[in-house]
Amino acid sequence: QSGPGRHPWVVNQSGSGRHPWVMYGRYTQELGVYAKEEAARLRDGGGLRRSTSVRSRSAELLEYEKDPCAKCHAQKWMYGGLNSNMLLQYLAWVTYPVVLITFSAGFTQILAPQAVGSGIPEMKTILRGVVLKEYLTFKTFVAKVIGLTCALGSGMPLGKEGPFVHVASLCAALLSKFMAALFGGIYMNELRNTEMLSAACAVGVGCCFAAPIGGVLFSIEVTSTFFAVRNYWRGFFAATFSAFIFRVLAVWNQDEETITALFKTRFRLDFPFDLQELPAFAILGIACGFGGALFVYLNRLIVECMRKQKTINKFLLRKRLVFPAMVTLIISTLTFPPGFGQFMAGQLTQHESLVALLDNRTWSCQGVAEEFDYISHSHAWKHPQVNVFITLVFFIVMKFWMSAVATTMPVPCGAFMPVFLIGAAFGRLVGETMAVMFPDGIHADGSVYPIVPGGYAVVGAAALSGAVTHTVSTAVIVFELTGQISHILPVMIAVILANAVAQSLQPSLYDSIIRIKKLPYLPELGMGHHEKYNVRVEDIMVRDVRYITLSSSYRDVQEVLLTGQLKALALVESTDSMILLGSIERSQLQSLLSLQLGPSRRLDHLRSPPCTHTHSNSTNTSARHGVRFVVSVAEVSRTHARMMRVLNPLPQIAEWEEQQLDEPVDFNNCKIDPAPFQLVERTSLHKTHTIFSLLGLDHAYVTSTGRLVGVVSLRELRKAIEGSVTVTGVKVRPPLASFRDSGNNTTSVSEVTELHKLWNHHRGLSLPREPTPPDMEDQLDDMVKNICEAHCN
């Protein structure tokens, strides 16, 4: 670390690699080369005080010479090659991302619109049991991969973690289909496919950051309300291999010498931070909590504003490529290095910016304008007229709204990486401020330990990304990203405080997207829902329930199917008793109607002769006169009717259909669920929410002593949690319902009467059962009487 009394180039003799002397930090240089440059600088006596443009150009040329992969980024390569003409530089800087983003948006929209966006909200919905059409298909896979490649290559502030989760889930779904078609058996099991998707979500995060442990934990937090422990080792196994392959490819491409952390840091291990710095880390976490809530709110506000403006919405629907092209043009213009980009490190990619922000050296103490190491990326943060604090503040503010706007573009993209970068910049700002406030470090036991701004950047990145996603596992991700666990205490403190603040203000970014897209998902009961614990099912259930009875006709079934879109219908004994016997899926009822009114039965009706009686007088007369061949009136009428059916069959078919619809339904030809999930009227909202989340239910019937009295679906439950239960069909809670005595176990006289009626009704039913001895019936009667008398007393 650099600080007063210390030379900026403190060396670490324990370093390994090609150079025996490695600078204590991210950036390395041979000691002899550094000494020669220092001697040359002293001889020139101010040679480093040249104009800004000359210095920046020499820095860029040196960067391209040193970095073998610099030309892989076409935008920066074209910008550096056209340094003689600023207009051409601007056109190259702007055209490249606009073309890529426009192609990504158009290709995705044409091939598979389901590939747009992050992917985590949809996976969260799918893992809950909801079927999203064409979301896990091969077309979506192709559109996601190609669209994401173009979006990331454009250099826009977009992330890749959510799309990686979607791509991994697509691979798992396609692999499951292939194995099922090849081998069948267990690979066709629906539960097995769900377990594959759970492991795939962990793989997506693991291979994105080479963080298998954090990937598994993060996938559990963002996609699962309840997680099966049996999938734990599967997720770790798959995520570990994905992270291994991801880092091995970097070694094979000669980008790395061995498998290391993606953003490796070298913070001091003997004394990484002082306990007196913990309040600063706590304040940083609280501020990141407010920032995360603001980011989610701003992202949702942008989408809602565009949807509410009908003129803009219609225009964007007709010209789908205009919005992403305009957003990219504006962001690229603002990040143009000779323009506003010089105040916000505009020429750096997200990876390069994050590498610089995690640097363990103190920028403000080094003198930002003069003594930065040009081999590093830190020169992009300097400006001769502006200090590092203004540069960091401008970077945070601009990247904040740019990322919120860019993530709304219709391209495959995520928001985790931009938020992670903004958090690192904010943490760096706090760290540099602490370094200025305590230039000699915080004294402990007479020793001087300078402030490490890079540690604050790590804490800020974990806190802000955790606040936006409502996860704590971001702490583990940053440990695996940096390869150091020295700041585990401040990171955990900041992440927990950030989550506490953000969860009390806004939903997570993924839940916000679920609400925007109106996906059928159940929100969580947060800290602000304490009053919901007093709400019961009877206050939110729909009492107008669609049902069919054992005596229903096919016409009743047809009417129910035409007037509603329910996935399943309740089967009750009769309209009077309303005893719930089970539920029948909509597809089963449609099959019953098809069997009753299908083409085969219609053909049989047309071919069958009409039921007419033979004329007795003609028969007797022909018998008396010995006529051998007689054409009776009945035969003539049958032949005429058959010809009329052939020539004009519609009236006969219509009449036949009316007769068939009036017949009672034969339930022997369909599958009936004899035990649909049921709740009682006094079930609390909290328990109902837990049951729906744990079992993945989309609806549950409400019964009272076996009678069907209502139904609760995800819609009613979601509106009850969000506080708007005044919609049509949902009963509003009585004003004094909160003072209801939940501990009162007395049963009213009406309930006892209903119990008597139900018992007498079931005794009168002639159901096939084993004969009951007379003494047993007397014992049952006495038992019911005793129960009723006890309740009445």
Buried (B, 14 or more C-beta within 10 A) or exposed (E): BBBEEEEBBEBBEEBEEEEEBBBBBBBBBBBEEBEEEEEEBEEEEEEEEEEEEEBBEEBBEEBBEEBEEBEEBEBBBBBBEBBEEEEBBBEBBBBBBBBBBBBBBBBBBEBBBBBBBBBBBBBBBBBBEBEEEEBBBEEBBBBBBBBBBBBBBBBBBBBBBBBBBBBBBBBBBBEBBEBBEEEEEEBBEEEBBBBBBBBBBBBBBBBBBBBBBBBBBBBBBBBBBEBEEEBBEBBBBBBBBBBBEBBEEBEEEEEBEEEEBBBBBBBBEEEBBBEEBBEBBBEBBBBBBBBBBBBBBBBBEBBEEBEEEEEEEEBBEEEBBEBBBEBBBBBBBBBBBBBBBBBBBBBBBBBBBBBBBBBBBBBBBBBBBEBBBBBBBBBBBBBEEBBBBEBBBBBBEBBBBBBBBBBBBBBBBBBBBBBBBBBBBBBBBBBBBBBBEBBEBBEEEEEBBBBBBBBBBBBBBBBBBBBBBBBBBBBBBBBBBBBBBBBBBBBBBBBBBBBBBBBEBBBBBBBBBBBBEEBBBBBBBBEEBEEBEBBBBBBBBBEEBBBBBEEBBBBBBBBBBEEEEBEBBBBBBEEEBBBBBBBBBBEBBBBBBEBBBEEEBBEEBBEEEEEEEEBEEBEEEBEEEEEEEEEBEBBEBBEEBBEEBEEEBEEBBEEBBEEBBEEEBEBEEBEBBEEBEBBEBEBBBBBBBBBBBEEBBBBBBBBBEBBBBBBBBBBBBBBBBEEEBEEEEBBEBEEEEEEEEEEEEEBEEEBBEBBEEBBEBEEEEEEEEEEEEEEEEEEEEEEBEEBBEEBEE
